Amino acid sequence: MFLILSLSLLLVVLIVIDFYRKGLRQKQLNKLEAINSQLINLSIETGNIDSDTAEIVEHKNEYEYLKQGFSLFYFESFQEMDLKDLNSFFKGYGIKFAEGIFQKVSYKDVIYSILPDNESQTFEGITKVKSIIVVMNYRKVASEGYDVKVCYESMIDMLDSLVKAFSGVLMSENKVRLTNRDKQKYLEAVVS
């Protein structure tokens, strides 16, 4: 009798332990399902963010002027630049002031031009400027028999020195900060 009673008690304890474990497993499964649904929602949101980022990067990499044969860069100084200081700087690179703009000229052929980033796009009548545009028609330069790669690298060297001399930011035609990778993409497009 004692044996049957102890076995019955043991069986009841085992059944209670089993129900407790099943309840514990069910709670864990519910938590895992909640975490899984959160991860799915997060991945959907991340997917949207990734596609938006891809669209931004794709838009950033579209260079309309470059496709048309122009390498165009913006330089924006943190402070206004005096036109006399710019003139002195550009003279060091053989860039001359003519017709209201600065031009790098070789044998009467214009290699690249430097314009103020304003409505008139001429330096006439102004003494200070904050932003300038540097543009080179690389297809025209190539058609005139010049080594486009050398002309482009000369222009980039001048721009790098301009950034150091006048403390500013060099930007692509989309007005996005120009990186070394962007410079390389421009070079590849110019040379091809």
C-alpha positions as CSV (number, residue, x, y, z in Angstrom):
1,M,0.0,0.0,0.0
2,F,2.8,2.4,0.9
3,L,4.5,1.5,-2.4
4,I,1.3,2.4,-4.4
5,L,0.9,5.6,-2.5
6,S,4.5,6.7,-3.0
7,L,4.3,5.8,-6.7
8,S,1.1,7.8,-7.1
9,L,2.6,10.7,-5.3
10,L,5.7,10.4,-7.6
11,L,3.5,10.3,-10.6
12,V,1.5,13.4,-9.5
13,V,4.9,15.3,-8.9
14,L,6.1,14.2,-12.4
15,I,2.9,15.4,-14.0
16,V,3.1,18.8,-12.2
17,I,6.8,19.1,-13.3
18,D,5.8,18.2,-16.9
19,F,3.0,20.9,-16.9
20,Y,5.4,23.4,-15.4
21,R,8.0,22.7,-18.2
22,K,5.3,22.8,-20.9
23,G,4.2,26.2,-19.6
24,L,7.8,27.4,-19.4
25,R,8.5,26.2,-23.0
26,Q,5.3,27.9,-24.2
27,K,6.4,31.2,-22.6
28,Q,9.8,30.9,-24.3
29,L,8.2,30.1,-27.7
30,N,6.0,33.2,-27.3
31,K,9.0,35.3,-26.6
32,L,10.9,33.9,-29.6
33,E,7.9,34.6,-31.8
34,A,7.7,38.2,-30.6
35,I,11.5,38.6,-31.2
36,N,11.2,37.0,-34.6
37,S,8.3,39.3,-35.6
38,Q,10.3,42.4,-34.4
39,L,13.3,41.2,-36.5
40,I,11.1,40.8,-39.6
41,N,9.7,44.3,-39.1
42,L,13.2,45.7,-38.6
43,S,14.5,43.9,-41.7
44,I,11.6,45.4,-43.7
45,E,12.3,48.9,-42.4
46,T,16.1,48.3,-43.0
47,G,15.3,47.1,-46.5
48,N,13.4,50.4,-47.1
49,I,16.3,52.4,-45.7
50,D,18.8,50.4,-47.8
51,S,16.8,51.1,-51.0
52,D,16.5,54.8,-50.1
53,T,20.3,54.9,-49.5
54,A,20.9,53.1,-52.8
55,E,18.7,55.7,-54.5
56,I,20.7,58.5,-52.9
57,V,24.0,57.0,-53.8
58,E,22.8,56.3,-57.4
59,H,21.6,59.9,-57.7
60,K,24.9,61.1,-56.2
61,N,26.8,59.2,-58.9
62,E,24.9,60.7,-61.8
63,Y,27.1,63.3,-63.3
64,E,25.1,65.0,-66.0
65,Y,27.7,67.6,-67.0
66,L,30.4,64.9,-67.0
67,K,28.4,62.8,-69.4
68,Q,28.1,65.9,-71.7
69,G,31.9,66.4,-71.7
70,F,32.4,68.9,-68.8
71,S,34.3,68.2,-65.6
72,L,32.7,70.7,-63.2
73,F,33.7,71.3,-59.6
74,Y,32.5,73.7,-57.0
75,F,34.8,75.3,-54.3
76,E,33.2,76.9,-51.3
77,S,35.4,78.8,-48.9
78,F,34.5,79.0,-45.2
79,Q,35.1,82.8,-45.4
80,E,34.8,85.2,-48.3
81,M,37.9,85.3,-50.5
82,D,39.3,88.6,-51.7
83,L,39.6,88.8,-55.5
84,K,43.1,90.2,-55.3
85,D,44.2,87.1,-53.2
86,L,42.6,84.8,-55.7
87,N,44.3,86.6,-58.6
88,S,47.7,86.2,-56.9
89,F,47.1,82.5,-56.2
90,F,45.9,81.8,-59.8
91,K,48.9,83.6,-61.3
92,G,51.1,81.0,-59.6
93,Y,49.4,78.4,-61.7
94,G,49.5,80.4,-65.0
95,I,45.8,81.2,-64.8
96,K,44.9,84.6,-66.2
97,F,42.0,87.0,-65.7
98,A,40.3,87.6,-69.0
99,E,36.7,88.7,-70.0
100,G,35.6,88.7,-66.3
101,I,36.7,85.2,-65.5
102,F,39.9,83.3,-64.8
103,Q,41.2,81.0,-67.5
104,K,44.0,78.5,-67.9
105,V,45.1,79.2,-71.4
106,S,47.7,77.3,-73.5
107,Y,48.6,78.7,-77.0
108,K,45.3,80.7,-77.1
109,D,43.3,77.5,-76.2
110,V,41.3,77.5,-73.0
111,I,42.0,74.5,-70.9
112,Y,39.7,75.3,-68.0
113,S,37.8,78.3,-66.6
114,I,37.1,79.6,-63.2
115,L,33.8,81.5,-62.6
116,P,32.1,82.9,-59.4
117,D,29.1,80.9,-58.3
118,N,26.6,83.8,-58.8
119,E,24.0,84.7,-61.3
120,S,26.2,86.7,-63.6
121,Q,29.1,84.2,-63.4
122,T,31.7,86.9,-63.9
123,F,34.1,88.5,-61.5
124,E,33.4,92.0,-62.9
125,G,32.1,94.4,-60.2
126,I,32.8,92.2,-57.2
127,T,35.8,92.3,-54.8
128,K,35.0,89.3,-52.7
129,V,33.6,85.8,-53.5
130,K,32.7,82.8,-51.3
131,S,32.1,80.1,-53.9
132,I,33.6,79.5,-57.3
133,I,33.0,77.0,-60.2
134,V,35.8,75.4,-62.0
135,V,34.9,73.8,-65.4
136,M,36.8,72.1,-68.1
137,N,35.4,71.0,-71.5
138,Y,37.5,67.9,-71.7
139,R,36.2,66.8,-75.1
140,K,37.2,70.1,-76.6
141,V,40.6,70.0,-74.9
142,A,41.1,66.5,-76.3
143,S,40.0,67.6,-79.8
144,E,42.6,70.4,-79.7
145,G,45.3,67.8,-79.3
146,Y,46.1,68.2,-75.5
147,D,46.6,65.3,-73.1
148,V,43.4,65.4,-71.2
149,K,44.7,63.4,-68.3
150,V,47.6,65.9,-67.7
151,C,45.2,68.8,-68.0
152,Y,42.7,67.2,-65.6
153,E,45.5,66.4,-63.1
154,S,46.8,69.9,-63.3
155,M,43.4,71.3,-62.6
156,I,42.9,68.9,-59.6
157,D,46.4,69.9,-58.2
158,M,45.4,73.5,-58.4
159,L,42.0,72.8,-56.7
160,D,43.7,70.8,-53.9
161,S,46.1,73.8,-53.3
162,L,43.1,76.1,-53.4
163,V,41.4,74.1,-50.7
164,K,44.5,74.4,-48.5
165,A,45.2,78.1,-49.3
166,F,41.6,79.3,-48.8
167,S,40.2,76.8,-46.3
168,G,37.1,75.5,-48.0
169,V,35.3,72.5,-49.4
170,L,35.8,71.0,-52.9
171,M,32.5,69.6,-54.3
172,S,31.4,67.6,-57.3
173,E,28.8,69.0,-59.8
174,N,26.1,67.7,-57.5
175,K,27.5,69.9,-54.7
176,V,28.5,66.8,-52.7
177,R,31.9,66.8,-51.0
178,L,34.5,65.5,-53.4
179,T,36.4,62.4,-52.3
180,N,39.5,60.8,-53.8
181,R,37.2,58.1,-55.1
182,D,35.1,60.7,-56.9
183,K,38.2,62.3,-58.3
184,Q,39.2,58.9,-59.7
185,K,35.8,58.4,-61.2
186,Y,36.1,61.8,-62.9
187,L,39.5,60.9,-64.2
188,E,38.3,57.6,-65.6
189,A,35.4,59.4,-67.4
190,V,37.7,62.1,-68.7
191,V,40.3,59.7,-70.0
192,S,37.8,57.3,-71.6
